[in-house]
Amino acid sequence: MPREPLNPTARWALTSLALSMLMPSLDTSIANAGLPTLAAAFDATFQQVQWIVLAYLLAVTTLIVSVGRLGDGVGRRRLLLVGIGLFTAASLACALAPGWIWLIGARAVQGVGAAIMFALTVALVADAVPKARAGSAMGLLATMSATGTSLGPSLGGLLMEHVGWPSIFLLNVPLGLLNAWLVYRYLPADRTARTPVTFDYVGSGVLVLTLAAYALAMTLEGFTLGLLVVSLCGAGLFIVVEKQARAPLIRLSLFADPRLSSSLALTLLVTTVMMTTLVVGPFYLSRGLGLSSAMVGLALSVGPLLAAFGGVAAGRLVDRFGARRMVPGALLGLAGGCALLALLPTHLGLPGYLLPMTLVAGSYALFQAANNTGLMAGVSQDQRGVVSALLGLARNLGLITGAAVMGAVFSLATGGPTQAPAEVIGRGLHITFAVATALMLMALILSRAKIKWGSGLAREEAGTADISSD
């Protein structure tokens, strides 16, 4: 049976959300390729310009939950407009930066705007499109996320070479103005709050410091153990604070629902493995296979581009067959792809790397569409912002953890990939993706348990409803 097409208002509303996902995703990676250019432009060291990337990621990771909860209180559309405005203004400030300290500060502010956009975009899908089209909408947002992240380095490199480094930030100004107009014109207005909004400032502060300690532990050499201890203590303090808060930032009772907690755990595990392909892939392709920089870039773009183009198709599969069926299938595909990455490249070379990556990329697109749709479908209206933000937080923590932990596994397996010979790099690839396969099998087991829990809860709710009707 053919699906009823979206009306023009819904199409433009979905376009505004797609832009809200594309812009911050693009800026997650657009500066990476130009760090040498920025170091030369500002006469800065590599460690100094690294903070141009790190400041953005830290702001997003630490604030995403707080701004998601704030959106539930003050209005998601209203706060999204604020986030787009901040992101656009900070992009202009980045382009006009007279020095690297100014640029790092502007990038941090840009990260605040990006946190708002990431946190609220998924939450606003239910307001933009009919429920029957939610899977397709989530698939489109997954496409925009993958497109932005994969396009960032190549687009940034081209703009820096032919236009100049400010252009990678000026690009956001017209896009931001267009995005703000589309959100204002086509997204439904927020419902007026009848009671004053109470925000958990103490809980937010503790969570920000806890997440900052964890993110820095994963990125700063020599401080890992101490910062991990701080983050663990912060997590314990956050639980105590939230139990006593009158209007908690996160209702801890949310995590009693196994569907939510397992969906977040699956997101963290999957993004940890996806980051592995970005950490290990460049070393294997360049040192293991001896490919040129241009060929390495092309090979690395295959996975993200397939994930981008497969997002809409994955969303349609979710709409047709349901999220519950698609999540285990996606995880099985990821586990199979990782297993093939552990086995084939050392025997088949480049084809042995690219073929499994097509399976990994397609499965990742399906997982995102299915997991996000299934999670958001069962969330109450007043909690959509914070749950969407928790989903974004799990994704960011997975990316950070993948870069640090799986990077460490690869480094230990090769004894240092920058100097290791080709055969040692191949062995390191084998060991690292064997670990990734184990993580995906763990995720598959967790997803099966999630389905059983979900079925049990559904039967329990149905029984309660029957009793109530009697």
C-alpha positions in Angstrom: 0.0 0.0 0.0 1.6 3.3 -1.1 2.3 5.8 1.7 0.5 9.2 1.7 3.0 11.9 0.8 3.9 14.6 3.3 2.1 17.9 2.9 4.3 20.9 2.0 4.4 22.3 5.5 5.6 18.9 6.9 8.2 18.6 4.1 9.7 22.1 4.9 9.6 21.3 8.6 11.5 18.1 8.0 14.0 20.1 5.8 14.6 22.5 8.7 15.4 19.6 11.0 17.7 18.0 8.4 19.6 21.3 8.2 19.7 21.5 12.0 21.4 18.0 12.0 23.7 18.7 9.0 25.3 21.9 10.2 26.7 20.8 13.6 27.7 17.4 12.1 29.6 19.2 9.4 31.5 21.3 11.9 32.4 18.3 14.0 35.0 17.4 11.4 35.4 20.3 9.0 38.4 21.9 10.8 40.3 18.6 11.2 41.8 18.5 7.7 43.0 22.2 8.1 44.7 22.0 11.5 48.2 22.4 9.8 46.9 25.4 7.9 45.4 26.9 11.1 48.7 26.3 13.0 50.6 28.2 10.3 48.0 31.0 10.1 48.2 31.7 13.9 51.8 30.6 14.5 50.5 28.1 17.0 51.7 24.6 18.0 49.8 21.4 17.1 48.7 21.0 20.7 47.3 24.5 20.7 45.3 24.1 17.5 44.0 20.7 18.6 41.8 22.6 21.0 40.0 24.1 18.0 38.5 20.7 17.6 38.4 19.7 21.2 36.6 22.8 22.5 33.7 22.1 20.1 33.4 18.5 21.1 33.7 19.2 24.8 30.9 21.8 24.7 28.6 19.5 22.8 29.3 16.5 25.1 29.0 18.3 28.4 25.9 20.4 27.6 23.7 18.3 25.5 21.7 16.8 28.3 21.2 20.1 30.1 20.0 21.9 27.0 17.7 19.0 26.1 16.0 19.2 29.5 15.8 23.0 29.2 14.0 22.5 25.9 11.4 20.4 27.6 10.7 23.3 29.9 11.0 26.5 27.9 9.9 25.1 24.5 11.9 23.0 22.0 11.2 25.2 18.9 12.1 28.4 20.8 15.3 27.0 22.2 16.3 25.5 18.8 16.0 29.0 17.3 18.4 30.2 20.1 20.8 27.4 19.3 20.8 28.1 15.6 21.4 31.8 16.3 24.3 31.0 18.7 25.8 28.6 16.2 25.6 31.1 13.3 26.9 34.1 15.3 29.8 32.0 16.7 30.6 30.8 13.2 31.0 34.4 12.1 33.2 35.1 15.2 35.4 32.1 14.2 35.9 33.5 10.7 36.9 36.9 12.1 39.2 35.5 14.8 42.4 37.5 15.2 44.2 34.8 17.1 44.0 31.1 18.1 42.7 31.9 21.6 39.8 33.9 20.2 39.1 31.0 17.7 39.0 28.4 20.5 36.6 30.5 22.5 34.3 31.1 19.5 34.4 27.3 18.8 33.3 26.6 22.3 30.3 29.0 21.9 29.6 27.3 18.5 29.6 24.0 20.4 26.9 25.3 22.8 24.7 26.1 19.8 25.5 22.6 18.3 24.6 20.9 21.6 21.1 22.6 21.4 20.7 21.6 17.8 21.8 18.0 18.3 19.7 17.6 21.5 16.4 19.0 20.1 16.4 17.9 16.4 15.4 14.3 17.1 12.9 15.3 19.7 11.1 17.6 17.3 10.5 14.8 14.7 7.2 13.9 16.3 6.0 17.5 15.9 7.1 17.7 12.3 5.8 14.5 10.6 3.0 11.9 11.1 3.9 8.9 13.3 3.8 6.6 10.3 6.6 8.5 8.7 8.8 8.7 11.9 11.2 6.0 10.7 11.8 7.7 7.4 12.4 11.0 9.1 14.9 9.4 11.5 16.6 7.8 8.5 16.9 11.2 6.9 18.4 12.7 10.1 20.9 9.8 10.2 21.8 10.5 6.6 22.4 14.2 7.4 24.6 13.3 10.4 26.7 10.8 8.3 26.9 13.2 5.3 28.1 16.1 7.5 30.7 14.1 9.3 32.0 12.4 6.1 31.9 15.6 4.0 33.6 17.8 6.6 37.3 16.9 6.0 37.2 17.0 2.2 35.0 20.1 2.0 37.2 21.8 4.7 40.4 21.0 2.8 39.0 22.3 -0.6 37.8 25.5 1.0 41.0 26.2 2.8 43.1 25.5 -0.3 41.1 27.6 -2.7 39.3 30.2 -0.6 41.0 30.5 2.7 40.5 29.2 6.2 37.8 31.7 7.3 35.5 30.2 4.6 35.0 26.9 6.5 33.2 29.0 9.2 31.5 31.6 6.9 29.8 28.8 5.1 27.5 28.4 8.2 26.2 32.0 8.1 23.9 31.7 5.1 23.0 28.2 6.0 22.2 29.3 9.6 20.0 32.2 8.4 18.1 29.9 6.1 17.7 27.2 8.8 16.4 29.8 11.4 13.8 31.0 8.9 12.6 27.5 8.1 12.3 26.6 11.7 10.4 29.8 12.5 8.1 29.5 9.5 7.3 25.7 9.4 7.8 24.0 12.8 4.7 24.1 15.0 4.8 26.7 17.8 5.6 25.5 21.3 2.8 24.8 23.7 2.6 27.6 26.3 3.8 26.4 29.7 1.2 26.9 32.4 3.6 26.8 35.3 7.0 28.5 35.9 9.9 26.4 34.6 12.2 25.1 37.3 15.7 24.2 36.1 18.1 22.0 38.0 21.2 24.2 38.0 23.1 22.1 40.6 22.5 18.9 38.8 23.5 20.5 35.5 26.7 21.8 36.9 27.7 18.5 38.4 26.9 16.7 35.2 28.9 19.2 33.1 32.0 18.7 35.3 31.6 14.9 35.3 31.3 14.7 31.6 34.2 17.2 31.1 36.4 15.1 33.3 35.6 11.9 31.4 36.1 13.5 28.0 39.4 15.0 29.0 40.5 11.7 30.5 40.0 10.2 27.1 41.8 12.9 25.2 44.7 14.2 27.5 47.7 12.0 27.9 49.1 11.7 31.4 45.9 12.7 33.2 43.7 9.7 32.4 43.6 7.9 35.8 43.0 11.0 37.9 40.3 12.4 35.6 38.6 9.0 35.5 38.5 9.0 39.3 37.0 12.5 39.2 34.4 11.5 36.7 33.4 8.4 38.7 33.0 10.5 41.9 31.1 13.0 39.9 28.7 10.4 38.6 28.0 9.3 42.2 27.5 12.8 43.3 25.1 13.5 40.4 22.9 10.5 41.5 22.7 11.9 45.0 21.9 15.4 43.8 19.2 14.1 41.4 17.5 12.0 44.1 17.2 15.1 46.3 16.3 17.6 43.5 12.7 19.0 43.4 12.9 19.2 39.6 15.7 16.9 38.6 17.6 17.4 35.3 17.2 13.6 34.6 14.5 11.6 36.3 16.5 8.6 37.4 13.3 6.5 37.2 13.7 6.8 33.4 16.6 4.3 33.6 14.3 1.7 35.3 12.7 1.3 31.8 15.0 -1.4 30.2 14.0 -0.2 26.8 15.6 3.2 27.4 18.7 2.1 29.2 19.4 -0.7 26.7 18.9 1.6 23.7 21.4 4.1 25.2 23.9 1.3 25.9 23.5 0.0 22.3 24.1 3.5 21.0 27.3 3.8 23.0 28.6 0.3 21.9 27.8 0.9 18.2 29.4 4.3 18.0 32.5 3.0 19.9 32.9 0.5 17.1 32.2 3.0 14.3 34.9 5.3 15.6 37.2 2.3 15.5 36.9 2.3 11.7 38.0 6.0 11.6 40.9 5.4 14.0 42.3 2.2 12.6 41.4 2.6 8.9 43.9 5.4 8.0 46.9 3.6 9.5 46.0 0.3 7.7 45.3 2.0 4.4 48.4 4.2 4.4 51.0 2.0 6.2 49.6 -1.4 5.8 48.7 -1.1 2.1 50.9 1.9 1.2 48.2 4.0 -0.4 48.7 7.7 -1.2 46.9 10.3 0.9 44.4 10.9 -1.8 43.5 7.2 -2.1 43.3 6.9 1.7 40.8 9.8 1.7 38.7 8.1 -1.0 38.7 4.8 0.8 37.8 6.3 4.1 34.8 8.1 2.5 33.2 4.9 1.3 31.7 3.9 4.7 30.3 7.3 5.7 28.9 8.0 2.2 27.1 4.6 2.1 25.7 5.3 5.6 24.5 8.6 4.3 22.8 7.3 1.2 21.4 4.3 3.0 19.7 6.3 5.7 16.5 7.1 4.0 16.1 3.5 2.7 16.8 2.2 6.2 14.1 4.5 7.6 11.6 3.1 5.1 12.5 -0.5 6.2 11.8 0.6 9.8 8.5 2.1 8.9 7.5 -1.1 7.1 8.8 -3.8 9.4 9.1 -2.1 12.7 12.0 -1.0 14.9 11.9 -4.0 17.1 12.7 -6.4 14.2 15.3 -4.1 12.6 17.6 -3.4 15.5 18.9 -7.1 15.9 19.3 -7.4 12.2 21.4 -4.2 12.1 23.6 -5.4 15.0 24.0 -8.8 13.3 25.2 -7.0 10.2 27.6 -4.9 12.2 29.0 -8.0 13.9 29.4 -9.7 10.6 31.1 -6.7 9.0 33.6 -6.4 11.9 34.4 -10.1 11.7 35.1 -9.8 8.0 37.3 -6.7 8.7 39.3 -8.8 11.1 39.8 -11.6 8.5 39.7 -10.4 4.9 42.0 -7.3 4.5 45.2 -9.3 5.4 44.3 -11.7 2.5 42.6 -9.6 -0.1 44.1 -6.1 0.5 41.9 -3.1 -0.4 38.9 -5.1 -1.7 39.0 -7.0 1.6 38.7 -3.7 3.5 36.1 -2.0 1.3 33.6 -4.9 1.0 33.1 -5.4 4.8 32.9 -1.6 5.2 29.8 -1.6 2.9 28.2 -4.1 5.3 29.2 -2.1 8.3 28.0 1.2 6.8 24.6 -0.1 5.7 24.0 -1.8 9.0 24.9 1.3 10.9 22.4 3.4 8.9 19.7 0.8 9.7 20.7 0.7 13.4 20.4 4.5 13.8 17.0 4.7 12.1 15.6 1.7 14.0 17.1 2.4 17.5 16.2 6.1 17.4 12.6 5.5 16.1 12.0 2.7 18.7 13.3 4.8 21.6 11.5 8.0 20.8 8.1 6.3 20.1 7.6 5.4 23.7 8.7 8.7 25.3 6.2 11.1 26.8 5.9 14.6 25.4 7.5 16.3 28.4 10.6 14.1 28.3 11.4 14.0 24.6 14.0 16.7 24.8 16.0 15.1 27.6 15.7 11.6 26.1 16.9 12.9 22.7 19.8 14.6 24.4 20.7 11.4 26.3 20.8 9.6 22.9 23.2 12.3 21.6 25.3 12.0 24.8 25.6 8.2 24.4 26.7 8.8 20.8 29.3 11.3 21.7 30.6 9.3 24.6 30.9 6.3 22.3 32.9 8.3 19.8 35.3 9.6 22.5 35.6 6.1 24.1 36.2 4.5 20.7 38.9 6.9 19.8 40.7 6.3 23.2 40.0 2.7 24.1 40.0 1.1 20.7 42.9 3.3 19.6 44.8 2.0 22.6 44.0 -1.7 21.6 45.3 -1.0 18.1 48.4 0.7 19.5 49.2 -2.1 21.9 48.6 -4.7 19.2 51.1 -3.0 16.8 53.6 -1.6 19.4 53.0 1.9 18.0 51.3 2.2 14.5 53.4 5.1 13.4 56.5 3.0 13.1 55.2 -0.5 12.7 55.8 -2.5 9.4 52.9 -3.4 7.2 52.5 -7.0 8.5 52.3 -5.8 12.1 49.7 -3.2 11.1 47.7 -6.0 9.5 47.9 -8.0 12.7 46.8 -5.0 14.7 43.8 -4.6 12.4 42.9 -8.3 13.0 43.1 -8.0 16.8 41.3 -4.7 17.0 38.3 -5.8 14.9 38.1 -9.1 16.7 37.5 -7.0 19.9 35.0 -4.9 17.9 33.2 -8.1 16.8 32.9 -9.2 20.5 31.4 -5.8 21.4 28.8 -6.1 18.6 27.9 -9.7 19.7 27.5 -8.2 23.2 25.2 -5.6 21.8 23.2 -8.2 19.9 22.7 -10.2 23.1 21.6 -7.0 24.9 19.1 -6.2 22.1 17.5 -9.6 22.4 17.1 -9.1 26.1 15.6 -5.7 25.4 13.0 -7.2 23.1 12.0 -9.8 25.8 11.8 -7.0 28.5 9.8 -4.9 26.1 7.3 -7.7 25.4 7.0 -8.4 29.2 6.3 -4.7 29.9 3.7 -4.6 27.1 1.9 -7.6 28.6 2.1 -6.1 32.0 0.6 -2.8 30.8 -2.1 -4.6 28.9 -3.0 -6.6 32.0 -3.1 -3.4 34.1 -5.4 -1.8 31.5 -7.7 -4.9 31.7 -7.9 -4.6 35.4 -8.6 -0.9 35.2 -11.4 -1.5 32.7 -13.0 -4.1 35.0 
